[in-house]
Amino acid sequence: MSQHFFIPMKTPTITFQKKRLGTRKNGKAYIYSDDSVREVKASLLSRLAPFVPERPYSGAVLLLVKWLFPLKGNHRDGEYKISKPDTDNLEKLLKDIMTELDFWKDDAQVCSEHIEKFWAANSGIFIQIEEINNGA
């Protein structure tokens, strides 16, 4: 089983790592996501939902993601983006949402990943998912 798709959008720069620290009335600290993280999550949930497979991937998964950020400054279409956000922070939220939507049973199944980020005339996220033969 495999699939690939492109989600045209202004690529999010807010990542899962953006957390806030609060204090309860009893003095205990807690961590929460601020409104910007909730907005990005809601946007990704709605944009990924049409691509949820009929059945979740059940085996080992290869995940290829290309983050295409809107051109700005003197950057060229297709040029690698070497500034924040970090790819690992971008991927965490994306994989958590894909797990929530049942692309797979658990994101631990993603055993091979290729992540790139570019400046692009057409911004968005390109995703390719392939179920791979475990151990072959």
C-alpha positions as CSV (number, residue, x, y, z in Angstrom):
1,M,0.0,0.0,0.0
2,S,1.3,3.5,-0.8
3,Q,0.0,7.0,-1.5
4,H,1.2,10.5,-2.1
5,F,-0.5,13.9,-2.1
6,F,0.2,17.6,-2.0
7,I,-1.6,20.0,0.4
8,P,-1.3,23.6,-0.9
9,M,-1.1,25.9,2.1
10,K,1.0,28.5,3.7
11,T,3.4,26.1,5.5
12,P,3.2,26.4,9.3
13,T,6.2,27.8,11.2
14,I,4.6,27.1,14.6
15,T,5.7,23.7,15.8
16,F,4.6,21.2,18.5
17,Q,7.6,22.4,20.6
18,K,5.9,25.8,21.3
19,K,4.5,25.1,24.7
20,R,3.5,27.3,27.6
21,L,4.0,26.8,31.3
22,G,1.1,27.7,33.6
23,T,0.5,27.4,37.4
24,R,-2.7,26.1,39.0
25,K,-4.3,27.7,42.0
26,N,-2.7,25.0,44.2
27,G,0.7,26.1,42.9
28,K,1.4,23.1,40.7
29,A,2.8,23.8,37.3
30,Y,1.4,22.4,34.0
31,I,2.3,22.6,30.4
32,Y,-0.2,23.5,27.7
33,S,-0.4,24.4,24.0
34,D,-1.1,28.0,23.1
35,D,-3.7,29.2,20.6
36,S,-1.3,29.3,17.7
37,V,-0.4,25.5,18.1
38,R,-4.1,24.7,18.4
39,E,-4.8,26.6,15.2
40,V,-2.1,24.9,13.2
41,K,-3.3,21.5,14.5
42,A,-6.9,22.2,13.5
43,S,-5.7,23.3,10.0
44,L,-3.6,20.2,9.5
45,L,-6.3,17.9,10.8
46,S,-8.8,19.3,8.3
47,R,-6.3,19.4,5.4
48,L,-5.1,15.8,6.0
49,A,-8.5,14.3,6.6
50,P,-9.4,13.8,2.9
51,F,-6.3,11.7,2.4
52,V,-6.8,9.2,5.3
53,P,-6.5,5.7,3.8
54,E,-9.5,3.3,3.9
55,R,-7.5,1.2,6.4
56,P,-4.6,2.2,8.5
57,Y,-1.1,1.1,7.4
58,S,-0.3,-1.9,9.5
59,G,3.3,-2.7,8.8
60,A,6.6,-0.8,8.6
61,V,6.2,2.6,7.0
62,L,8.4,4.9,4.9
63,L,7.5,8.5,5.2
64,L,8.7,11.2,2.8
65,V,7.7,14.8,3.6
66,K,8.7,17.9,1.7
67,W,7.9,21.2,3.5
68,L,7.6,24.0,0.8
69,F,7.7,27.4,2.4
70,P,6.5,30.6,0.6
71,L,9.3,32.4,-1.2
72,K,10.6,35.5,0.5
73,G,13.7,37.7,0.3
74,N,16.3,36.7,-2.3
75,H,15.4,33.0,-2.0
76,R,14.9,30.9,-5.2
77,D,12.2,28.3,-6.0
78,G,13.6,24.9,-4.9
79,E,16.3,26.3,-2.7
80,Y,16.8,24.4,0.5
81,K,15.5,26.3,3.6
82,I,18.3,26.3,6.2
83,S,16.5,28.4,8.8
84,K,13.9,27.6,11.5
85,P,11.7,25.8,12.0
86,D,13.7,22.6,12.5
87,T,12.5,19.5,10.5
88,D,12.2,17.3,13.6
89,N,9.9,19.8,15.3
90,L,7.7,20.1,12.1
91,E,7.5,16.3,11.8
92,K,6.4,15.7,15.4
93,L,3.1,17.5,15.1
94,L,2.4,16.2,11.6
95,K,3.0,12.5,12.6
96,D,0.9,13.0,15.8
97,I,-2.0,14.3,13.7
98,M,-1.6,11.5,11.1
99,T,-1.7,9.0,14.0
100,E,-4.9,10.7,15.4
101,L,-6.5,10.4,11.9
102,D,-5.6,6.7,11.6
103,F,-3.1,6.8,8.8
104,W,-1.4,4.1,10.8
105,K,-1.9,2.4,14.2
106,D,1.1,4.0,15.8
107,D,3.7,6.5,14.5
108,A,6.3,4.0,15.8
109,Q,5.6,2.2,12.5
110,V,7.4,5.0,10.7
111,C,10.8,3.3,10.5
112,S,12.2,5.2,7.6
113,E,11.8,9.0,7.1
114,H,13.1,11.5,4.6
115,I,12.3,15.1,5.4
116,E,13.2,18.2,3.4
117,K,12.3,21.8,3.5
118,F,12.5,24.2,0.6
119,W,11.6,27.7,-0.5
120,A,8.9,27.3,-3.1
121,A,6.7,29.3,-5.5
122,N,3.9,26.9,-4.6
123,S,3.9,26.5,-0.8
124,G,2.5,23.5,1.0
125,I,3.3,20.0,2.1
126,F,4.1,17.0,-0.1
127,I,3.6,13.7,1.6
128,Q,4.4,10.2,0.4
129,I,3.7,7.1,2.5
130,E,4.8,3.6,1.6
131,E,4.3,0.4,3.5
132,I,7.6,-1.4,3.2
133,N,8.6,-5.0,3.7
134,N,9.9,-5.3,7.3
135,G,13.3,-6.9,7.2
136,A,13.7,-7.2,3.5
